[in-house]
Amino acid sequence: MRRGDRDGIVSEAATLLAEIQSDVERLNVRAQSVPQMPDALRQGIAALADKIDALCDLSRR
């Protein structure tokens, strides 16, 4: 548990965010490898993955 996180909410949020990051990365890899995937959808998934990565980075500070 993180310092100052007496009720575990911050730790739980960090765990959930890490799981979401992993899920969206797997989705992004799949989307990039499917040739018939529409470009707009492929780009949207990649943008979402980038934003979640940035949010994870911010949460670690």
C-alpha positions as CSV (number, residue, x, y, z in Angstrom):
1,M,0.0,0.0,0.0
2,R,1.3,3.5,-0.8
3,R,2.2,5.9,2.0
4,G,-0.8,8.0,2.9
5,D,-3.2,5.5,1.3
6,R,-4.8,4.2,4.5
7,D,-8.0,3.0,2.8
8,G,-6.2,1.5,-0.2
9,I,-8.1,3.5,-2.8
10,V,-5.0,5.0,-4.4
11,S,-3.4,1.5,-4.6
12,E,-6.6,0.0,-6.1
13,A,-6.8,2.8,-8.6
14,A,-3.2,2.2,-9.7
15,T,-3.8,-1.5,-10.1
16,L,-7.0,-0.9,-12.1
17,L,-5.2,1.7,-14.3
18,A,-2.3,-0.8,-14.9
19,E,-4.9,-3.5,-16.0
20,I,-6.6,-1.0,-18.3
21,Q,-3.2,-0.1,-19.8
22,S,-2.4,-3.7,-20.4
23,D,-5.8,-4.4,-22.0
24,V,-5.7,-1.4,-24.4
25,E,-2.1,-2.3,-25.4
26,R,-3.3,-5.8,-26.4
27,L,-6.2,-4.3,-28.2
28,N,-3.9,-1.9,-30.0
29,V,-1.5,-4.7,-31.1
30,R,-4.5,-6.6,-32.5
31,A,-6.0,-3.6,-34.2
32,Q,-2.7,-2.8,-35.9
33,S,-2.3,-6.4,-37.2
34,V,-5.8,-6.7,-38.8
35,P,-5.5,-5.6,-42.5
36,Q,-9.2,-5.0,-42.9
37,M,-9.4,-2.8,-39.8
38,P,-10.7,0.7,-40.8
39,D,-7.9,3.3,-40.4
40,A,-10.1,5.6,-38.3
41,L,-10.7,2.8,-35.8
42,R,-7.0,1.8,-35.8
43,Q,-6.0,5.4,-35.2
44,G,-8.6,5.9,-32.5
45,I,-7.4,2.8,-30.6
46,A,-3.8,3.9,-30.9
47,A,-4.7,7.4,-29.6
48,L,-6.5,5.9,-26.7
49,A,-3.5,3.6,-25.9
50,D,-1.2,6.7,-25.9
51,K,-3.5,8.6,-23.6
52,I,-3.8,5.8,-21.1
53,D,0.0,5.4,-21.1
54,A,0.4,9.1,-20.3
55,L,-2.2,8.8,-17.5
56,C,-0.3,5.8,-16.1
57,D,3.0,7.9,-16.2
58,L,1.3,10.8,-14.4
59,S,-0.2,8.5,-11.7
60,R,3.3,7.2,-10.8
61,R,4.6,10.6,-9.9
